[in-house]
């Protein structure tokens, strides 16, 4: 059965939970796609920062 016709029969609480889970999943995917390529640069910058702090 498709998901959309069931939406009519869901309670308001169930709809709210479904929307919250959907938006959370979308946010996790977007953050993973955006931040994953930046992680090596972040790690390198933190290492360089700590080296620079030790030399001061």
C-alpha distance matrix in Angstrom:
0.0 3.8 6.5 8.9 8.3 8.4 11.6 13.4 13.3 14.5 18.2 20.6 21.4 17.9 17.5 20.9 20.3 17.1 19.4 22.2 20.5 19.2 22.7 24.3 22.4 23.4 26.9 27.2 26.2 28.7 31.4 31.0 31.2 34.2 36.2 35.8 38.3 40.6 41.0 43.8 45.7 45.3 46.5 49.5 50.4 50.4 52.6 55.0 55.1 56.1 58.7 60.1 60.3 62.2 64.8 65.6
3.8 0.0 3.8 5.7 6.5 7.4 9.7 11.9 12.8 13.6 17.3 19.1 20.1 16.7 15.6 18.9 18.5 15.1 16.8 19.9 18.4 16.6 19.9 21.9 20.0 20.5 24.2 24.8 23.6 25.8 28.7 28.5 28.6 31.4 33.6 33.4 35.8 38.1 38.7 41.6 43.3 42.9 44.4 47.2 48.0 48.1 50.4 52.7 52.8 53.9 56.5 57.8 58.1 60.1 62.5 63.3
6.5 3.8 0.0 3.8 5.8 5.5 6.7 9.8 10.7 10.7 14.3 15.7 16.6 13.2 11.9 15.1 14.8 11.4 13.1 16.2 14.9 13.3 16.6 18.6 17.1 17.8 21.3 22.1 21.4 23.5 26.2 26.4 26.7 29.3 31.4 31.5 34.0 36.0 36.6 39.7 41.3 40.6 42.2 45.1 45.7 45.7 48.2 50.4 50.3 51.4 54.1 55.3 55.4 57.5 60.1 60.7
8.9 5.7 3.8 0.0 3.8 5.4 5.2 7.6 9.8 10.3 13.8 14.8 16.4 13.5 11.5 14.8 15.4 12.1 12.9 16.5 16.0 14.0 16.8 19.4 18.4 18.5 21.9 23.3 22.5 24.1 27.1 27.6 27.7 30.0 32.3 32.8 35.1 37.0 37.9 41.1 42.3 41.7 43.5 46.4 46.7 46.9 49.5 51.5 51.3 52.7 55.4 56.4 56.5 58.8 61.2 61.6
8.3 6.5 5.8 3.8 0.0 3.8 5.4 5.9 7.7 9.6 13.2 14.9 16.9 14.2 12.7 16.3 17.2 14.3 15.6 19.1 18.8 17.3 20.1 22.6 21.8 22.1 25.4 26.8 26.2 27.8 30.7 31.3 31.5 33.8 36.0 36.5 38.9 40.8 41.5 44.7 46.1 45.3 47.1 50.0 50.4 50.4 53.1 55.2 54.9 56.1 59.0 59.9 60.0 62.2 64.7 65.1
8.4 7.4 5.5 5.4 3.8 0.0 3.8 5.3 5.4 6.6 10.3 12.5 14.1 11.1 10.4 14.1 14.5 12.0 14.0 17.2 16.7 15.9 19.0 21.1 20.4 21.4 24.4 25.5 25.4 27.3 29.9 30.4 31.1 33.4 35.3 35.8 38.4 40.1 40.6 43.9 45.3 44.4 46.0 49.1 49.4 49.2 51.8 54.1 53.7 54.7 57.7 58.7 58.6 60.8 63.4 63.8
11.6 9.7 6.7 5.2 5.4 3.8 0.0 3.8 5.5 5.3 8.6 9.8 11.7 9.2 7.4 11.1 12.1 9.8 11.1 14.5 14.7 13.8 16.4 18.8 18.7 19.3 22.1 23.7 23.8 25.3 27.8 28.8 29.4 31.4 33.4 34.2 36.9 38.3 38.9 42.4 43.5 42.4 44.3 47.3 47.4 47.2 50.0 52.2 51.6 52.8 55.8 56.6 56.4 58.7 61.3 61.6
13.4 11.9 9.8 7.6 5.9 5.3 3.8 0.0 3.8 5.7 8.4 9.9 12.7 11.0 9.4 13.0 14.7 13.0 14.0 17.3 18.0 17.3 19.6 22.1 22.3 22.8 25.5 27.2 27.4 28.8 31.3 32.4 33.0 34.8 36.9 37.8 40.4 41.8 42.5 46.0 47.0 45.9 47.8 50.9 50.8 50.6 53.5 55.6 54.9 56.1 59.2 59.9 59.6 62.0 64.6 64.7
13.3 12.8 10.7 9.8 7.7 5.4 5.5 3.8 0.0 3.8 6.6 9.4 11.6 9.8 9.6 13.2 14.3 13.1 15.0 17.9 18.3 18.2 20.8 22.9 23.1 24.2 26.7 28.1 28.6 30.3 32.5 33.5 34.4 36.4 38.1 39.0 41.8 43.1 43.5 47.0 48.3 46.9 48.6 51.8 51.9 51.5 54.3 56.5 55.8 56.8 59.9 60.8 60.4 62.6 65.4 65.5
14.5 13.6 10.7 10.3 9.6 6.6 5.3 5.7 3.8 0.0 3.8 6.6 8.1 6.0 6.3 9.8 10.6 9.8 12.0 14.5 15.0 15.4 17.9 19.7 20.2 21.5 23.8 25.2 26.0 27.7 29.7 30.7 31.9 33.8 35.3 36.2 39.2 40.3 40.6 44.1 45.4 43.9 45.5 48.8 48.8 48.2 51.0 53.3 52.5 53.4 56.6 57.5 57.0 59.2 62.0 62.1
18.2 17.3 14.3 13.8 13.2 10.3 8.6 8.4 6.6 3.8 0.0 3.8 5.4 5.2 6.3 8.7 10.0 10.6 12.4 14.3 15.5 16.5 18.4 20.0 21.1 22.6 24.4 25.9 27.2 28.7 30.3 31.7 33.2 34.7 36.0 37.2 40.2 41.1 41.2 44.9 45.9 44.2 45.9 49.2 49.0 48.2 51.1 53.4 52.3 53.1 56.5 57.3 56.5 58.8 61.7 61.6
20.6 19.1 15.7 14.8 14.9 12.5 9.8 9.9 9.4 6.6 3.8 0.0 3.8 5.5 5.1 6.2 8.7 9.8 10.6 12.3 14.3 15.3 16.5 18.2 20.0 21.1 22.5 24.3 25.9 27.0 28.5 30.2 31.7 32.8 34.1 35.7 38.7 39.2 39.5 43.3 44.1 42.2 44.1 47.4 46.9 46.1 49.2 51.4 50.1 51.0 54.4 55.1 54.2 56.6 59.4 59.2
21.4 20.1 16.6 16.4 16.9 14.1 11.7 12.7 11.6 8.1 5.4 3.8 0.0 3.8 5.4 5.1 6.2 8.6 9.9 10.6 12.3 14.2 15.4 16.4 18.3 20.0 21.0 22.5 24.4 25.8 26.9 28.5 30.4 31.5 32.5 33.9 37.1 37.5 37.5 41.3 42.2 40.2 41.8 45.2 44.8 43.8 46.8 49.1 47.8 48.5 52.0 52.7 51.8 54.0 57.0 56.8
17.9 16.7 13.2 13.5 14.2 11.1 9.2 11.0 9.8 6.0 5.2 5.5 3.8 0.0 3.8 5.4 5.1 6.1 8.6 9.9 10.6 12.2 14.3 15.3 16.4 18.3 19.9 21.1 22.6 24.3 25.7 26.9 28.7 30.2 31.3 32.4 35.6 36.4 36.3 40.0 41.2 39.3 40.9 44.3 44.2 43.3 46.1 48.5 47.5 48.2 51.5 52.5 51.7 53.9 56.8 56.8
17.5 15.6 11.9 11.5 12.7 10.4 7.4 9.4 9.6 6.3 6.3 5.1 5.4 3.8 0.0 3.8 5.5 5.1 6.1 8.6 9.9 10.5 12.3 14.1 15.3 16.5 18.3 20.0 21.2 22.5 24.2 25.7 27.1 28.5 29.9 31.2 34.2 35.0 35.4 39.0 40.0 38.3 40.2 43.4 43.2 42.6 45.6 47.7 46.7 47.8 51.0 51.8 51.2 53.5 56.3 56.2
20.9 18.9 15.1 14.8 16.3 14.1 11.1 13.0 13.2 9.8 8.7 6.2 5.1 5.4 3.8 0.0 3.8 5.4 5.2 6.1 8.6 9.9 10.6 12.2 14.2 15.4 16.4 18.3 20.1 21.1 22.4 24.2 25.8 26.9 28.0 29.7 32.7 33.1 33.4 37.2 37.9 36.0 37.9 41.2 40.7 40.0 43.1 45.2 44.0 45.0 48.3 49.0 48.2 50.7 53.4 53.2
20.3 18.5 14.8 15.4 17.2 14.5 12.1 14.7 14.3 10.6 10.0 8.7 6.2 5.1 5.5 3.8 0.0 3.8 5.5 5.1 6.1 8.5 10.0 10.4 12.2 14.2 15.2 16.4 18.4 20.0 21.0 22.4 24.3 25.7 26.5 27.8 31.0 31.6 31.5 35.2 36.3 34.3 35.9 39.3 39.1 38.2 41.1 43.5 42.4 43.2 46.5 47.4 46.6 48.8 51.7 51.7
17.1 15.1 11.4 12.1 14.3 12.0 9.8 13.0 13.1 9.8 10.6 9.8 8.6 6.1 5.1 5.4 3.8 0.0 3.8 5.5 5.2 6.1 8.7 9.9 10.6 12.3 14.2 15.4 16.6 18.4 20.0 21.1 22.7 24.4 25.6 26.6 29.7 30.7 30.8 34.4 35.6 34.0 35.7 39.0 39.0 38.4 41.2 43.5 42.7 43.6 46.8 47.7 47.3 49.5 52.2 52.4
19.4 16.8 13.1 12.9 15.6 14.0 11.1 14.0 15.0 12.0 12.4 10.6 9.9 8.6 6.1 5.2 5.5 3.8 0.0 3.8 5.5 5.0 6.1 8.5 9.9 10.5 12.2 14.2 15.4 16.5 18.2 19.9 21.1 22.4 23.9 25.4 28.2 29.0 29.5 33.2 34.0 32.5 34.5 37.6 37.3 36.9 39.9 42.0 41.1 42.3 45.4 46.1 45.7 48.2 50.8 50.8
22.2 19.9 16.2 16.5 19.1 17.2 14.5 17.3 17.9 14.5 14.3 12.3 10.6 9.9 8.6 6.1 5.1 5.5 3.8 0.0 3.8 5.4 5.3 6.1 8.6 9.9 10.5 12.3 14.3 15.4 16.4 18.2 20.0 21.0 22.0 23.6 26.7 27.1 27.3 31.0 31.8 30.0 31.9 35.1 34.8 34.1 37.1 39.3 38.2 39.2 42.5 43.2 42.6 45.0 47.7 47.7
20.5 18.4 14.9 16.0 18.8 16.7 14.7 18.0 18.3 15.0 15.5 14.3 12.3 10.6 9.9 8.6 6.1 5.2 5.5 3.8 0.0 3.8 5.6 5.1 6.1 8.6 9.8 10.5 12.3 14.2 15.3 16.4 18.4 19.9 20.8 21.8 25.1 25.9 25.8 29.4 30.7 29.0 30.5 33.9 33.9 33.2 36.0 38.3 37.6 38.5 41.6 42.6 42.2 44.3 47.1 47.4
19.2 16.6 13.3 14.0 17.3 15.9 13.8 17.3 18.2 15.4 16.5 15.3 14.2 12.2 10.5 9.9 8.5 6.1 5.0 5.4 3.8 0.0 3.8 5.4 5.2 6.2 8.6 10.0 10.7 12.4 14.3 15.4 16.7 18.4 19.9 21.0 23.8 24.9 25.4 28.9 30.0 28.7 30.6 33.7 33.7 33.5 36.3 38.4 37.9 39.0 42.0 42.9 42.8 45.1 47.6 48.0
22.7 19.9 16.6 16.8 20.1 19.0 16.4 19.6 20.8 17.9 18.4 16.5 15.4 14.3 12.3 10.6 10.0 8.7 6.1 5.3 5.6 3.8 0.0 3.8 5.4 5.0 6.1 8.6 9.9 10.5 12.1 14.1 15.3 16.3 17.9 19.5 22.3 22.9 23.6 27.2 28.0 26.5 28.7 31.7 31.4 31.2 34.2 36.1 35.4 36.7 39.8 40.4 40.2 42.7 45.2 45.3
24.3 21.9 18.6 19.4 22.6 21.1 18.8 22.1 22.9 19.7 20.0 18.2 16.4 15.3 14.1 12.2 10.4 9.9 8.5 6.1 5.1 5.4 3.8 0.0 3.8 5.4 5.0 6.2 8.7 9.9 10.5 12.2 14.3 15.3 16.1 17.6 20.7 21.2 21.3 25.0 26.0 24.2 26.1 29.3 29.1 28.6 31.5 33.7 32.9 34.0 37.1 38.0 37.6 39.9 42.6 42.8
22.4 20.0 17.1 18.4 21.8 20.4 18.7 22.3 23.1 20.2 21.1 20.0 18.3 16.4 15.3 14.2 12.2 10.6 9.9 8.6 6.1 5.2 5.4 3.8 0.0 3.8 5.4 5.1 6.3 8.7 10.0 10.6 12.4 14.3 15.3 16.1 19.2 20.3 20.4 24.0 25.3 24.0 25.6 28.8 29.1 28.8 31.4 33.7 33.3 34.4 37.3 38.4 38.3 40.5 43.0 43.6
23.4 20.5 17.8 18.5 22.1 21.4 19.3 22.8 24.2 21.5 22.6 21.1 20.0 18.3 16.5 15.4 14.2 12.3 10.5 9.9 8.6 6.2 5.0 5.4 3.8 0.0 3.8 5.5 5.2 6.2 8.6 9.9 10.6 12.3 14.1 15.3 17.9 19.0 19.9 23.3 24.3 23.3 25.4 28.2 28.3 28.5 31.2 33.1 32.8 34.3 37.0 37.9 38.1 40.5 42.8 43.2
26.9 24.2 21.3 21.9 25.4 24.4 22.1 25.5 26.7 23.8 24.4 22.5 21.0 19.9 18.3 16.4 15.2 14.2 12.2 10.5 9.8 8.6 6.1 5.0 5.4 3.8 0.0 3.8 5.5 5.1 6.0 8.4 9.9 10.5 11.8 13.6 16.4 16.8 17.5 21.2 21.8 20.5 22.7 25.6 25.4 25.4 28.4 30.2 29.6 31.1 34.0 34.7 34.7 37.2 39.5 39.8
27.2 24.8 22.1 23.3 26.8 25.5 23.7 27.2 28.1 25.2 25.9 24.3 22.5 21.1 20.0 18.3 16.4 15.4 14.2 12.3 10.5 10.0 8.6 6.2 5.1 5.5 3.8 0.0 3.8 5.5 5.2 6.0 8.6 9.9 10.4 11.4 14.7 15.4 15.4 19.0 20.3 18.9 20.6 23.7 23.9 23.7 26.4 28.6 28.2 29.4 32.2 33.3 33.4 35.5 38.0 38.6
26.2 23.6 21.4 22.5 26.2 25.4 23.8 27.4 28.6 26.0 27.2 25.9 24.4 22.6 21.2 20.1 18.4 16.6 15.4 14.3 12.3 10.7 9.9 8.7 6.3 5.2 5.5 3.8 0.0 3.8 5.5 5.1 6.1 8.6 10.0 10.4 13.2 14.8 15.3 18.6 19.9 19.3 21.1 23.9 24.4 24.7 27.1 29.1 29.2 30.6 33.1 34.2 34.7 36.9 39.1 39.9
28.7 25.8 23.5 24.1 27.8 27.3 25.3 28.8 30.3 27.7 28.7 27.0 25.8 24.3 22.5 21.1 20.0 18.4 16.5 15.4 14.2 12.4 10.5 9.9 8.7 6.2 5.1 5.5 3.8 0.0 3.8 5.4 5.1 6.1 8.4 10.0 12.1 13.1 14.5 17.8 18.5 17.9 20.3 22.7 22.8 23.5 26.2 27.8 27.7 29.5 32.0 32.7 33.3 35.7 37.7 38.3
31.4 28.7 26.2 27.1 30.7 29.9 27.8 31.3 32.5 29.7 30.3 28.5 26.9 25.7 24.2 22.4 21.0 20.0 18.2 16.4 15.3 14.3 12.1 10.5 10.0 8.6 6.0 5.2 5.5 3.8 0.0 3.8 5.5 5.1 5.7 7.9 10.5 10.8 11.6 15.2 15.8 14.7 17.0 19.8 19.7 20.0 22.8 24.6 24.3 26.0 28.6 29.4 29.8 32.2 34.3 34.9
31.0 28.5 26.4 27.6 31.3 30.4 28.8 32.4 33.5 30.7 31.7 30.2 28.5 26.9 25.7 24.2 22.4 21.1 19.9 18.2 16.4 15.4 14.1 12.2 10.6 9.9 8.4 6.0 5.1 5.4 3.8 0.0 3.8 5.6 5.5 5.5 8.8 10.0 10.3 13.6 15.0 14.3 16.0 18.8 19.5 19.8 22.1 24.1 24.4 25.8 28.2 29.4 30.0 32.0 34.2 35.2
31.2 28.6 26.7 27.7 31.5 31.1 29.4 33.0 34.4 31.9 33.2 31.7 30.4 28.7 27.1 25.8 24.3 22.7 21.1 20.0 18.4 16.7 15.3 14.3 12.4 10.6 9.9 8.6 6.1 5.1 5.5 3.8 0.0 3.8 5.9 5.8 7.5 9.6 11.0 13.8 14.9 15.0 17.1 19.2 20.0 21.0 23.2 24.8 25.4 27.2 29.2 30.2 31.2 33.4 35.2 36.2
34.2 31.4 29.3 30.0 33.8 33.4 31.4 34.8 36.4 33.8 34.7 32.8 31.5 30.2 28.5 26.9 25.7 24.4 22.4 21.0 19.9 18.4 16.3 15.3 14.3 12.3 10.5 9.9 8.6 6.1 5.1 5.6 3.8 0.0 3.8 5.9 6.7 7.4 9.6 12.6 12.7 12.7 15.4 17.4 17.5 18.7 21.3 22.5 22.8 24.9 27.0 27.6 28.7 31.1 32.8 33.5
36.2 33.6 31.4 32.3 36.0 35.3 33.4 36.9 38.1 35.3 36.0 34.1 32.5 31.3 29.9 28.0 26.5 25.6 23.9 22.0 20.8 19.9 17.9 16.1 15.3 14.1 11.8 10.4 10.0 8.4 5.7 5.5 5.9 3.8 0.0 3.8 5.6 5.1 6.3 9.7 10.2 9.5 12.0 14.3 14.5 15.4 17.9 19.4 19.7 21.5 23.8 24.6 25.5 27.8 29.6 30.5
35.8 33.4 31.5 32.8 36.5 35.8 34.2 37.8 39.0 36.2 37.2 35.7 33.9 32.4 31.2 29.7 27.8 26.6 25.4 23.6 21.8 21.0 19.5 17.6 16.1 15.3 13.6 11.4 10.4 10.0 7.9 5.5 5.8 5.9 3.8 0.0 3.8 5.4 5.5 8.3 10.0 10.1 11.5 13.9 15.1 15.9 17.7 19.6 20.5 22.0 23.9 25.2 26.3 28.2 30.0 31.3
38.3 35.8 34.0 35.1 38.9 38.4 36.9 40.4 41.8 39.2 40.2 38.7 37.1 35.6 34.2 32.7 31.0 29.7 28.2 26.7 25.1 23.8 22.3 20.7 19.2 17.9 16.4 14.7 13.2 12.1 10.5 8.8 7.5 6.7 5.6 3.8 0.0 3.8 5.7 7.0 8.1 9.6 11.3 12.6 13.9 15.6 17.2 18.5 19.7 21.7 23.1 24.2 25.8 27.7 29.2 30.6
40.6 38.1 36.0 37.0 40.8 40.1 38.3 41.8 43.1 40.3 41.1 39.2 37.5 36.4 35.0 33.1 31.6 30.7 29.0 27.1 25.9 24.9 22.9 21.2 20.3 19.0 16.8 15.4 14.8 13.1 10.8 10.0 9.6 7.4 5.1 5.4 3.8 0.0 3.8 5.7 5.4 6.2 8.8 10.1 10.6 12.4 14.4 15.5 16.4 18.5 20.2 21.0 22.4 24.6 26.0 27.2
41.0 38.7 36.6 37.9 41.5 40.6 38.9 42.5 43.5 40.6 41.2 39.5 37.5 36.3 35.4 33.4 31.5 30.8 29.5 27.3 25.8 25.4 23.6 21.3 20.4 19.9 17.5 15.4 15.3 14.5 11.6 10.3 11.0 9.6 6.3 5.5 5.7 3.8 0.0 3.8 5.4 5.0 6.1 8.5 9.8 10.5 12.3 14.2 15.1 16.6 18.4 19.8 21.0 22.8 24.6 26.0
43.8 41.6 39.7 41.1 44.7 43.9 42.4 46.0 47.0 44.1 44.9 43.3 41.3 40.0 39.0 37.2 35.2 34.4 33.2 31.0 29.4 28.9 27.2 25.0 24.0 23.3 21.2 19.0 18.6 17.8 15.2 13.6 13.8 12.6 9.7 8.3 7.0 5.7 3.8 0.0 3.8 5.4 5.1 6.1 8.5 9.9 10.6 12.2 14.1 15.5 16.6 18.2 20.0 21.4 22.9 24.7
45.7 43.3 41.3 42.3 46.1 45.3 43.5 47.0 48.3 45.4 45.9 44.1 42.2 41.2 40.0 37.9 36.3 35.6 34.0 31.8 30.7 30.0 28.0 26.0 25.3 24.3 21.8 20.3 19.9 18.5 15.8 15.0 14.9 12.7 10.2 10.0 8.1 5.4 5.4 3.8 0.0 3.8 5.5 5.1 6.0 8.6 9.9 10.5 12.0 14.3 15.3 16.2 18.1 20.1 21.2 22.6
45.3 42.9 40.6 41.7 45.3 44.4 42.4 45.9 46.9 43.9 44.2 42.2 40.2 39.3 38.3 36.0 34.3 34.0 32.5 30.0 29.0 28.7 26.5 24.2 24.0 23.3 20.5 18.9 19.3 17.9 14.7 14.3 15.0 12.7 9.5 10.1 9.6 6.2 5.0 5.4 3.8 0.0 3.8 5.5 5.2 6.2 8.6 9.9 10.4 12.4 14.3 15.2 16.4 18.5 20.2 21.3
46.5 44.4 42.2 43.5 47.1 46.0 44.3 47.8 48.6 45.5 45.9 44.1 41.8 40.9 40.2 37.9 35.9 35.7 34.5 31.9 30.5 30.6 28.7 26.1 25.6 25.4 22.7 20.6 21.1 20.3 17.0 16.0 17.1 15.4 12.0 11.5 11.3 8.8 6.1 5.1 5.5 3.8 0.0 3.8 5.5 5.2 6.2 8.6 9.8 10.8 12.4 14.2 15.4 16.8 18.7 20.4
49.5 47.2 45.1 46.4 50.0 49.1 47.3 50.9 51.8 48.8 49.2 47.4 45.2 44.3 43.4 41.2 39.3 39.0 37.6 35.1 33.9 33.7 31.7 29.3 28.8 28.2 25.6 23.7 23.9 22.7 19.8 18.8 19.2 17.4 14.3 13.9 12.6 10.1 8.5 6.1 5.1 5.5 3.8 0.0 3.8 5.5 5.2 6.2 8.5 10.0 10.6 12.2 14.2 15.6 16.8 18.7
50.4 48.0 45.7 46.7 50.4 49.4 47.4 50.8 51.9 48.8 49.0 46.9 44.8 44.2 43.2 40.7 39.1 39.0 37.3 34.8 33.9 33.7 31.4 29.1 29.1 28.3 25.4 23.9 24.4 22.8 19.7 19.5 20.0 17.5 14.5 15.1 13.9 10.6 9.8 8.5 6.0 5.2 5.5 3.8 0.0 3.8 5.5 5.1 6.0 8.6 9.8 10.3 12.1 14.3 15.4 16.7
50.4 48.1 45.7 46.9 50.4 49.2 47.2 50.6 51.5 48.2 48.2 46.1 43.8 43.3 42.6 40.0 38.2 38.4 36.9 34.1 33.2 33.5 31.2 28.6 28.8 28.5 25.4 23.7 24.7 23.5 20.0 19.8 21.0 18.7 15.4 15.9 15.6 12.4 10.5 9.9 8.6 6.2 5.2 5.5 3.8 0.0 3.8 5.4 5.0 6.2 8.6 9.8 10.5 12.4 14.4 15.6
52.6 50.4 48.2 49.5 53.1 51.8 50.0 53.5 54.3 51.0 51.1 49.2 46.8 46.1 45.6 43.1 41.1 41.2 39.9 37.1 36.0 36.3 34.2 31.5 31.4 31.2 28.4 26.4 27.1 26.2 22.8 22.1 23.2 21.3 17.9 17.7 17.2 14.4 12.3 10.6 9.9 8.6 6.2 5.2 5.5 3.8 0.0 3.8 5.4 5.3 6.2 8.6 9.9 10.8 12.6 14.7
55.0 52.7 50.4 51.5 55.2 54.1 52.2 55.6 56.5 53.3 53.4 51.4 49.1 48.5 47.7 45.2 43.5 43.5 42.0 39.3 38.3 38.4 36.1 33.7 33.7 33.1 30.2 28.6 29.1 27.8 24.6 24.1 24.8 22.5 19.4 19.6 18.5 15.5 14.2 12.2 10.5 9.9 8.6 6.2 5.1 5.4 3.8 0.0 3.8 5.5 5.1 6.1 8.6 10.0 10.8 12.6
55.1 52.8 50.3 51.3 54.9 53.7 51.6 54.9 55.8 52.5 52.3 50.1 47.8 47.5 46.7 44.0 42.4 42.7 41.1 38.2 37.6 37.9 35.4 32.9 33.3 32.8 29.6 28.2 29.2 27.7 24.3 24.4 25.4 22.8 19.7 20.5 19.7 16.4 15.1 14.1 12.0 10.4 9.8 8.5 6.0 5.0 5.4 3.8 0.0 3.8 5.5 5.1 6.1 8.7 10.1 10.9
56.1 53.9 51.4 52.7 56.1 54.7 52.8 56.1 56.8 53.4 53.1 51.0 48.5 48.2 47.8 45.0 43.2 43.6 42.3 39.2 38.5 39.0 36.7 34.0 34.4 34.3 31.1 29.4 30.6 29.5 26.0 25.8 27.2 24.9 21.5 22.0 21.7 18.5 16.6 15.5 14.3 12.4 10.8 10.0 8.6 6.2 5.3 5.5 3.8 0.0 3.8 5.4 5.0 6.2 8.8 10.1
58.7 56.5 54.1 55.4 59.0 57.7 55.8 59.2 59.9 56.6 56.5 54.4 52.0 51.5 51.0 48.3 46.5 46.8 45.4 42.5 41.6 42.0 39.8 37.1 37.3 37.0 34.0 32.2 33.1 32.0 28.6 28.2 29.2 27.0 23.8 23.9 23.1 20.2 18.4 16.6 15.3 14.3 12.4 10.6 9.8 8.6 6.2 5.1 5.5 3.8 0.0 3.8 5.4 5.2 6.5 9.0
60.1 57.8 55.3 56.4 59.9 58.7 56.6 59.9 60.8 57.5 57.3 55.1 52.7 52.5 51.8 49.0 47.4 47.7 46.1 43.2 42.6 42.9 40.4 38.0 38.4 37.9 34.7 33.3 34.2 32.7 29.4 29.4 30.2 27.6 24.6 25.2 24.2 21.0 19.8 18.2 16.2 15.2 14.2 12.2 10.3 9.8 8.6 6.1 5.1 5.4 3.8 0.0 3.8 5.5 5.3 6.6
60.3 58.1 55.4 56.5 60.0 58.6 56.4 59.6 60.4 57.0 56.5 54.2 51.8 51.7 51.2 48.2 46.6 47.3 45.7 42.6 42.2 42.8 40.2 37.6 38.3 38.1 34.7 33.4 34.7 33.3 29.8 30.0 31.2 28.7 25.5 26.3 25.8 22.4 21.0 20.0 18.1 16.4 15.4 14.2 12.1 10.5 9.9 8.6 6.1 5.0 5.4 3.8 0.0 3.8 5.5 5.4
62.2 60.1 57.5 58.8 62.2 60.8 58.7 62.0 62.6 59.2 58.8 56.6 54.0 53.9 53.5 50.7 48.8 49.5 48.2 45.0 44.3 45.1 42.7 39.9 40.5 40.5 37.2 35.5 36.9 35.7 32.2 32.0 33.4 31.1 27.8 28.2 27.7 24.6 22.8 21.4 20.1 18.5 16.8 15.6 14.3 12.4 10.8 10.0 8.7 6.2 5.2 5.5 3.8 0.0 3.8 5.5
64.8 62.5 60.1 61.2 64.7 63.4 61.3 64.6 65.4 62.0 61.7 59.4 57.0 56.8 56.3 53.4 51.7 52.2 50.8 47.7 47.1 47.6 45.2 42.6 43.0 42.8 39.5 38.0 39.1 37.7 34.3 34.2 35.2 32.8 29.6 30.0 29.2 26.0 24.6 22.9 21.2 20.2 18.7 16.8 15.4 14.4 12.6 10.8 10.1 8.8 6.5 5.3 5.5 3.8 0.0 3.8
65.6 63.3 60.7 61.6 65.1 63.8 61.6 64.7 65.5 62.1 61.6 59.2 56.8 56.8 56.2 53.2 51.7 52.4 50.8 47.7 47.4 48.0 45.3 42.8 43.6 43.2 39.8 38.6 39.9 38.3 34.9 35.2 36.2 33.5 30.5 31.3 30.6 27.2 26.0 24.7 22.6 21.3 20.4 18.7 16.7 15.6 14.7 12.6 10.9 10.1 9.0 6.6 5.4 5.5 3.8 0.0
